[in-house]
């Protein structure tokens, strides 16, 4: 009992006791006057008990049928009890009307949504759904109310997503009644164990993405042929421009034309690689990759690209391998190191690390380059986005390198984290999940000539 209620309860109890005592005292005085004190006292107590029992019976009937029964309006403590109950009933009715209005407004708004909305109970049972959800999931009213949503949407992707309980992201799955329809599912927990399932039809969006990807791939393939022809003519004409012949005046233009043609070839190659990474079909097989050996080759290539202008520090865990696709993982490493070389001034330091912990494996490239501003950090992985447009074009950058890194990491269930400060440098860290990590039994020397040991064990 709270401190605010306790004094009121004591006053009520005191009034009850005083009222009963006064009633008995009056009866005792009357009984003494007529010579039957005990009988009068007993009769007063009996009448008091019968009156209370009668009021309790009336209260019980009213609680069972509050709409059909009417409470009397007696005086005294029972009158206060009845008045309090009637006031409570009025407040409950007003609250119920308000909740009904809110519920009606919620249902009206969700029924107008183009997306499906399904209210789920604590066990995943269907409590309510709007017409859009009824159309997208072929739900029946009222037959499907109370059924578990996992029993109606039997896609393995949705079942795993719903059972995992991590609803920070959404999942896509095929429609349960139309294989050509692609649906996006998002679960939003709320209230006391309840969940709201949002369903969207993303079929048109996926078809547009496929059309865009096919267009980019086909256009890139078609551009390769005329570009190869142009490169051939330039390669034939360029030696002639070095002498005193008629092409001498074209020496510098031919060099610029060859540089631009090389840049176009790199752009087409990156576009084809990005289109392949975005494809739903995985063509490349997955193998256990000897990452330390791969990074040893990358160190040599980076030093050649740098032409001695940078200092490289490689810290490689020698027995750490990765299960993945060779070309895609190589693309991740190459793009990040190449970016560090391009955007780090001469005499800068580039640090490359490859290590693991209890969560997975990590590959990081840290440089002392120009850095990235805070407003650009969220967009650097977008295709064709450049932080420094002039410098990127001058260095032959295509603006697709980090997009390729992001897509390749997603294909390996990984992620890319970027930390950067303008004028100080940047650190790009790639995370690979634990189930892709393997360790060799014996360490392999990255810098030396030790090439033994192919026996591995999973982490």
C-alpha positions as CSV (number, residue, x, y, z in Angstrom):
1,X,0.0,0.0,0.0
2,X,1.4,3.4,-1.0
3,X,1.8,6.2,1.5
4,X,-0.8,8.3,-0.3
5,X,-3.5,5.6,0.0
6,X,-2.8,4.3,3.5
7,X,-4.2,7.4,5.4
8,X,-7.4,7.2,3.3
9,X,-7.8,3.5,4.1
10,X,-7.3,4.1,7.8
11,X,-10.0,6.8,7.8
12,X,-12.4,4.6,5.9
13,X,-11.8,1.7,8.4
14,X,-12.2,4.1,11.3
15,X,-15.6,5.3,9.9
16,X,-16.7,1.7,9.4
17,X,-15.8,0.8,13.0
18,X,-17.4,3.9,14.5
19,X,-20.6,3.4,12.5
20,X,-20.9,-0.2,13.5
21,X,-20.1,0.6,17.1
22,X,-22.7,3.4,17.2
23,X,-25.3,1.1,15.7
24,X,-24.6,-1.6,18.3
25,X,-24.5,1.0,21.1
26,X,-27.9,2.4,20.2
27,X,-29.4,-1.1,20.0
28,X,-27.9,-2.0,23.4
29,X,-29.4,1.1,25.0
30,X,-32.8,0.3,23.5
31,X,-32.5,-3.3,24.7
32,X,-31.5,-2.2,28.2
33,X,-34.5,0.2,28.3
34,X,-36.9,-2.7,27.5
35,X,-34.9,-5.2,29.5
36,X,-33.4,-7.3,26.6
37,X,-29.9,-5.9,26.2
38,X,-28.3,-9.1,24.8
39,X,-31.1,-9.8,22.4
40,X,-31.2,-6.3,21.0
41,X,-27.4,-6.3,20.6
42,X,-27.5,-9.6,18.8
43,X,-30.3,-8.4,16.5
44,X,-28.4,-5.2,15.6
45,X,-25.3,-7.3,14.7
46,X,-27.4,-9.6,12.6
47,X,-29.1,-6.8,10.8
48,X,-25.7,-5.2,10.1
49,X,-24.3,-8.5,8.7
50,X,-27.4,-9.1,6.5
51,X,-27.1,-5.5,5.2
52,X,-23.5,-6.0,4.3
53,X,-24.2,-9.4,2.7
54,X,-27.0,-7.9,0.6
55,X,-24.7,-5.1,-0.7
56,X,-22.1,-7.7,-1.5
57,X,-24.6,-9.8,-3.4
58,X,-25.7,-6.7,-5.4
59,X,-22.0,-5.8,-6.1
60,X,-21.3,-9.4,-7.3
61,X,-24.3,-9.4,-9.7
62,X,-23.3,-6.0,-11.0
63,X,-19.7,-7.1,-11.6
64,X,-21.0,-10.1,-13.6
65,X,-23.4,-8.0,-15.7
66,X,-22.4,-4.3,-15.4
67,X,-24.5,-3.3,-18.4
68,X,-27.7,-5.0,-17.3
69,X,-27.6,-4.3,-13.6
70,X,-28.0,-0.9,-11.9
71,X,-26.3,-0.1,-8.7
72,X,-28.5,1.4,-5.9
73,X,-27.6,4.7,-4.3
74,X,-27.6,4.0,-0.6
75,X,-26.0,6.3,2.0
76,X,-22.9,5.6,4.1
77,X,-19.8,3.6,3.1
78,X,-21.6,1.4,0.5
79,X,-22.9,4.5,-1.3
80,X,-19.3,5.8,-1.6
81,X,-18.2,2.4,-2.9
82,X,-20.9,2.3,-5.5
83,X,-20.2,5.9,-6.5
84,X,-16.5,5.1,-6.9
85,X,-17.3,2.1,-9.1
86,X,-19.6,4.1,-11.3
87,X,-16.9,6.8,-11.7
88,X,-14.4,4.1,-12.5
89,X,-16.8,2.6,-15.1
90,X,-17.2,6.0,-16.7
91,X,-13.5,6.6,-16.9
92,X,-13.0,3.1,-18.4
93,X,-15.6,3.8,-21.0
94,X,-14.0,7.0,-22.0
95,X,-10.6,5.3,-22.2
96,X,-12.0,2.4,-24.2
97,X,-13.6,4.9,-26.7
98,X,-10.3,6.7,-27.0
99,X,-8.4,3.4,-27.6
100,X,-11.0,2.3,-30.1
101,X,-10.6,5.6,-31.9
102,X,-6.8,5.2,-31.9
103,X,-7.1,1.6,-33.1
104,X,-9.5,2.7,-35.9
105,X,-7.2,5.4,-37.0
106,X,-4.2,3.0,-37.0
107,X,-6.2,0.4,-39.0
108,X,-7.4,3.1,-41.5
109,X,-3.8,4.4,-41.9
110,X,-2.3,1.0,-42.4
111,X,-5.0,-0.1,-44.8
112,X,-4.1,2.9,-47.0
113,X,-0.4,1.9,-47.0
114,X,0.9,0.3,-50.3
115,X,3.1,-1.9,-48.1
116,X,1.8,-4.9,-46.2
117,X,1.5,-4.7,-42.4
118,X,1.1,-7.8,-40.2
119,X,0.7,-7.5,-36.4
120,X,2.3,-10.6,-34.8
121,X,1.9,-11.9,-31.2
122,X,4.6,-13.1,-28.8
123,X,4.8,-16.5,-30.5
124,X,4.7,-15.1,-34.0
125,X,1.0,-15.7,-34.5
126,X,-0.9,-13.4,-36.8
127,X,-3.1,-10.9,-34.9
128,X,-4.1,-8.5,-37.7
129,X,-3.1,-7.7,-41.2
130,X,-4.0,-5.0,-43.7
131,X,-5.3,-5.5,-47.3
132,X,-1.8,-5.1,-48.8
133,X,-0.4,-7.9,-46.7
134,X,-3.5,-10.0,-47.6
135,X,-2.7,-9.5,-51.3
136,X,1.1,-9.9,-51.1
137,X,1.1,-13.0,-48.8
138,X,-2.3,-14.5,-49.9
139,X,-3.6,-14.3,-46.4
140,X,-7.2,-15.3,-45.6
141,X,-9.5,-13.6,-43.2
142,X,-10.3,-14.9,-40.6
143,X,-8.8,-18.4,-41.3
144,X,-5.2,-17.3,-41.0
145,X,-5.6,-15.3,-37.8
146,X,-3.8,-17.1,-35.0
147,X,-1.5,-19.0,-37.3
148,X,2.2,-18.5,-37.0
149,X,3.7,-16.4,-39.9
150,X,6.6,-18.9,-40.2
151,X,4.2,-21.6,-41.2
152,X,2.8,-19.5,-44.0
153,X,6.0,-17.9,-45.4
154,X,8.2,-20.9,-45.8
155,X,11.2,-19.3,-47.5
156,X,14.4,-20.5,-45.8
157,X,15.8,-16.9,-45.9
158,X,12.7,-15.5,-44.1
159,X,12.6,-18.5,-41.6
160,X,16.2,-18.0,-40.6
161,X,15.7,-14.2,-40.3
162,X,12.6,-14.5,-38.2
163,X,14.1,-17.2,-35.9
164,X,17.4,-15.3,-35.4
165,X,15.6,-12.4,-33.6
166,X,18.0,-9.8,-35.1
167,X,15.8,-7.4,-36.9
168,X,18.3,-4.6,-37.5
169,X,18.1,-5.3,-41.2
170,X,15.6,-6.6,-43.7
171,X,15.6,-9.8,-45.8
172,X,14.3,-10.6,-49.3
173,X,12.5,-13.8,-50.3
174,X,10.3,-15.1,-53.0
175,X,6.6,-14.7,-52.7
176,X,4.9,-17.9,-51.2
177,X,2.5,-18.1,-54.1
178,X,4.3,-16.5,-57.0
179,X,7.9,-17.3,-57.8
180,X,8.3,-14.2,-60.0
181,X,7.4,-11.9,-57.2
182,X,10.3,-10.7,-54.9
183,X,9.3,-9.5,-51.4
184,X,11.2,-7.6,-48.8
185,X,10.5,-8.4,-45.1
186,X,11.2,-6.1,-42.1
187,X,10.3,-6.9,-38.5
188,X,9.8,-4.1,-36.0
189,X,9.5,-5.2,-32.4
190,X,7.2,-3.1,-30.1
191,X,5.1,-3.4,-27.0
192,X,5.2,-6.5,-24.8
193,X,6.8,-9.0,-27.1
194,X,4.7,-8.0,-30.1
195,X,6.1,-7.4,-33.6
196,X,5.1,-5.6,-36.7
197,X,6.0,-7.2,-40.0
198,X,6.3,-4.9,-43.0
199,X,6.2,-6.5,-46.5
200,X,7.1,-4.7,-49.7
201,X,7.0,-5.8,-53.3
202,X,10.5,-5.1,-54.7
203,X,10.1,-7.1,-57.9
204,X,10.2,-4.0,-60.2
205,X,13.2,-2.6,-58.3
206,X,15.1,-5.9,-58.8
207,X,14.2,-6.1,-62.4
208,X,15.5,-2.5,-62.9
209,X,18.7,-3.4,-61.2
210,X,19.1,-6.4,-63.4
211,X,18.4,-4.3,-66.5
212,X,20.9,-1.7,-65.4
213,X,23.5,-4.3,-64.6
214,X,23.0,-6.0,-68.0
215,X,23.2,-2.7,-69.8
216,X,26.4,-1.7,-68.1
217,X,27.9,-5.2,-68.8
218,X,26.8,-5.2,-72.5
219,X,27.8,-1.6,-73.1
220,X,31.2,-2.3,-71.6
221,X,31.7,-5.4,-73.7
222,X,30.7,-3.4,-76.9
223,X,33.0,-0.6,-76.1
224,X,36.0,-2.9,-75.8
225,X,36.1,-3.6,-79.5
226,X,36.3,0.0,-80.9
227,X,38.7,0.9,-78.0
228,X,41.0,-1.9,-78.9
229,X,41.0,-0.7,-82.6
230,X,41.8,2.9,-81.4
231,X,44.6,1.6,-79.2
232,X,46.0,-0.4,-82.1
233,X,46.2,2.7,-84.4
234,X,47.7,4.8,-81.6
235,X,50.4,2.1,-80.9
236,X,51.2,2.1,-84.6
237,X,51.4,5.9,-85.0
238,X,53.2,6.6,-81.7
239,X,56.7,5.3,-82.8
240,X,56.4,7.2,-86.0
241,X,55.8,10.5,-84.1
242,X,59.2,10.2,-82.3
243,X,61.2,10.9,-85.5
244,X,61.3,13.7,-88.0
245,X,58.5,12.3,-90.1
246,X,55.1,13.9,-90.8
247,X,53.7,12.7,-87.4
248,X,56.2,14.5,-85.3
249,X,53.7,17.3,-84.5
250,X,51.3,14.6,-83.1
251,X,53.8,13.2,-80.6
252,X,52.3,14.8,-77.5
253,X,48.6,14.4,-78.6
254,X,49.3,10.7,-79.3
255,X,50.7,10.3,-75.8
256,X,47.6,11.9,-74.3
257,X,45.4,9.8,-76.5
258,X,47.1,6.7,-75.4
259,X,46.8,7.7,-71.7
260,X,43.1,8.4,-72.1
261,X,42.6,5.1,-73.9
262,X,44.3,3.3,-71.1
263,X,42.1,5.1,-68.6
264,X,39.0,4.0,-70.7
265,X,40.2,0.4,-70.6
266,X,40.6,0.6,-66.8
267,X,37.1,2.1,-66.5
268,X,35.5,-0.6,-68.7
269,X,37.3,-3.3,-66.7
270,X,36.1,-1.9,-63.4
271,X,32.5,-1.6,-64.7
272,X,32.5,-5.2,-65.8
273,X,34.0,-6.3,-62.5
274,X,31.3,-4.3,-60.6
275,X,28.5,-5.8,-62.7
276,X,29.9,-9.3,-62.0
277,X,30.0,-8.6,-58.3
278,X,26.4,-7.3,-58.2
279,X,25.2,-10.3,-60.0
280,X,22.9,-12.7,-58.1
281,X,24.6,-15.7,-59.7
282,X,28.0,-16.6,-58.1
283,X,30.2,-17.9,-60.9
284,X,33.6,-18.1,-59.2
285,X,34.3,-21.1,-57.0
286,X,35.5,-20.6,-53.5
287,X,38.7,-22.0,-52.2
288,X,41.0,-21.7,-49.2
289,X,43.2,-18.7,-50.0
290,X,46.8,-18.4,-49.0
291,X,46.5,-14.7,-48.0
292,X,50.0,-14.2,-46.7
293,X,51.5,-15.3,-50.0
294,X,49.0,-13.2,-51.8
295,X,50.0,-10.2,-49.8
296,X,53.7,-10.9,-50.4
297,X,53.0,-10.5,-54.1
298,X,51.0,-7.4,-53.5
299,X,53.8,-5.8,-51.6
300,X,56.1,-6.2,-54.6
301,X,53.4,-4.7,-56.9
302,X,52.8,-1.8,-54.5
303,X,56.5,-1.0,-54.4
304,X,56.7,-1.0,-58.2
305,X,53.6,1.3,-58.3
306,X,55.1,3.6,-55.7
307,X,58.4,3.8,-57.6
308,X,60.2,4.2,-54.3
309,X,58.2,7.3,-53.2
310,X,56.6,5.6,-50.1
311,X,57.6,3.5,-47.2
312,X,55.7,0.2,-46.7
313,X,55.2,-1.6,-43.5
314,X,53.5,-5.1,-43.7
315,X,52.4,-6.8,-40.5
316,X,51.0,-10.2,-41.6
317,X,49.8,-13.1,-39.5
318,X,51.7,-15.8,-41.3
319,X,49.4,-18.8,-40.7
320,X,46.1,-17.0,-41.3
321,X,44.1,-18.1,-44.4
322,X,40.7,-17.2,-45.8
323,X,37.9,-19.2,-47.5
324,X,36.7,-17.1,-50.4
325,X,36.9,-16.3,-54.1
326,X,40.5,-15.6,-55.2
327,X,39.8,-12.8,-57.8
328,X,37.4,-10.9,-55.5
329,X,39.7,-11.0,-52.4
330,X,42.6,-10.0,-54.6
331,X,40.6,-7.1,-55.9
332,X,39.8,-6.0,-52.3
333,X,43.5,-5.9,-51.4
334,X,44.7,-4.4,-54.6
335,X,42.2,-1.5,-54.7
336,X,42.9,-0.5,-51.1
337,X,46.6,-0.5,-51.5
338,X,46.5,1.2,-54.9
339,X,44.3,3.9,-53.4
340,X,46.8,4.4,-50.5
341,X,49.6,4.8,-53.0
342,X,47.7,7.3,-55.2
343,X,46.5,9.5,-52.3
344,X,49.6,9.5,-50.1
345,X,52.2,12.1,-50.9
346,X,55.9,11.2,-51.5
347,X,57.8,10.0,-48.4
348,X,54.5,9.0,-46.8
349,X,54.0,5.7,-44.9
350,X,51.6,2.9,-45.9
351,X,50.9,0.2,-43.2
352,X,49.2,-3.0,-44.2
353,X,48.0,-5.5,-41.6
354,X,46.4,-8.9,-41.7
355,X,45.3,-10.4,-38.4
356,X,42.6,-12.2,-36.6
357,X,40.8,-12.4,-33.2
358,X,37.8,-14.3,-31.7
359,X,35.4,-12.5,-34.1
360,X,37.1,-13.1,-37.4
361,X,39.9,-11.8,-39.7
362,X,40.8,-8.3,-40.5
363,X,42.7,-6.6,-43.4
364,X,43.6,-2.9,-42.9
365,X,45.5,-0.3,-45.0
366,X,46.5,2.8,-43.1
367,X,48.2,5.7,-44.9
368,X,49.5,9.2,-44.1
369,X,47.8,10.7,-47.1
370,X,45.4,13.6,-47.8
371,X,42.6,12.1,-45.7
372,X,38.8,12.2,-46.3
373,X,36.5,14.9,-44.9
374,X,33.6,13.8,-42.6
375,X,31.0,14.8,-45.1
376,X,32.5,12.5,-47.7
377,X,33.0,9.4,-45.5
378,X,29.4,8.2,-46.0
379,X,29.7,8.5,-49.8
380,X,33.2,7.3,-50.7
381,X,31.9,3.8,-51.5
382,X,29.4,5.1,-54.0
383,X,30.3,4.4,-57.6
384,X,32.0,7.3,-59.5
385,X,32.2,9.4,-56.3
386,X,35.5,11.1,-55.9
387,X,36.7,13.1,-52.9
388,X,39.3,15.0,-54.9
389,X,38.1,15.0,-58.5
390,X,41.1,16.8,-60.0
391,X,43.7,14.5,-58.4
392,X,41.6,11.4,-59.1
393,X,41.5,12.1,-62.8
394,X,45.1,13.1,-62.9
395,X,46.1,9.8,-61.4
396,X,43.8,7.8,-63.7
397,X,41.2,6.8,-61.0
398,X,37.8,5.6,-62.1
399,X,35.9,6.3,-59.0
400,X,34.8,2.6,-58.8
401,X,37.6,1.1,-56.6
402,X,35.8,1.4,-53.2
403,X,32.5,0.3,-54.8
404,X,34.2,-2.9,-55.9
405,X,35.7,-3.4,-52.5
406,X,32.3,-3.0,-50.8
407,X,30.5,-5.3,-53.2
408,X,33.3,-8.0,-52.9
409,X,33.2,-7.8,-49.1
410,X,29.4,-8.2,-49.1
411,X,29.8,-11.3,-51.2
412,X,32.0,-12.6,-48.4
413,X,29.6,-11.5,-45.6
414,X,32.1,-8.9,-44.6
415,X,32.1,-5.1,-44.1
416,X,34.3,-2.1,-44.7
417,X,35.1,0.4,-41.9
418,X,36.7,3.7,-42.7
419,X,38.5,6.1,-40.3
420,X,40.0,9.3,-41.7
421,X,41.1,12.8,-40.9
422,X,41.9,15.5,-43.5
423,X,45.7,16.1,-43.6
424,X,46.5,13.2,-41.3
425,X,45.6,10.0,-43.3
426,X,43.0,7.2,-43.6
427,X,42.6,3.7,-42.4
428,X,40.5,1.2,-44.3
429,X,39.6,-2.0,-42.4
430,X,38.0,-5.0,-43.9
431,X,36.3,-7.5,-41.7
432,X,35.7,-11.2,-42.6
433,X,33.4,-13.4,-40.4
434,X,34.8,-16.2,-38.3
435,X,33.4,-19.0,-40.4
436,X,35.6,-18.0,-43.3
437,X,38.8,-17.9,-41.2
438,X,41.4,-20.8,-41.3
439,X,44.8,-21.2,-39.6
440,X,47.6,-23.3,-40.9
441,X,49.3,-25.7,-38.5
442,X,52.8,-24.3,-39.2
443,X,53.5,-20.6,-39.8
444,X,54.4,-19.6,-43.3
445,X,57.0,-16.9,-43.7
446,X,55.6,-14.1,-45.8
447,X,58.9,-12.4,-46.6
448,X,61.1,-15.4,-46.7
449,X,61.2,-18.5,-49.0
450,X,59.4,-21.0,-46.8
451,X,56.5,-22.4,-48.8
452,X,55.8,-25.6,-46.9
453,X,52.7,-26.6,-45.0
454,X,49.3,-26.9,-46.8
455,X,47.5,-28.5,-43.8
456,X,45.0,-26.2,-42.3
457,X,42.5,-26.1,-39.5
458,X,39.4,-23.9,-39.1
459,X,39.2,-21.3,-36.5
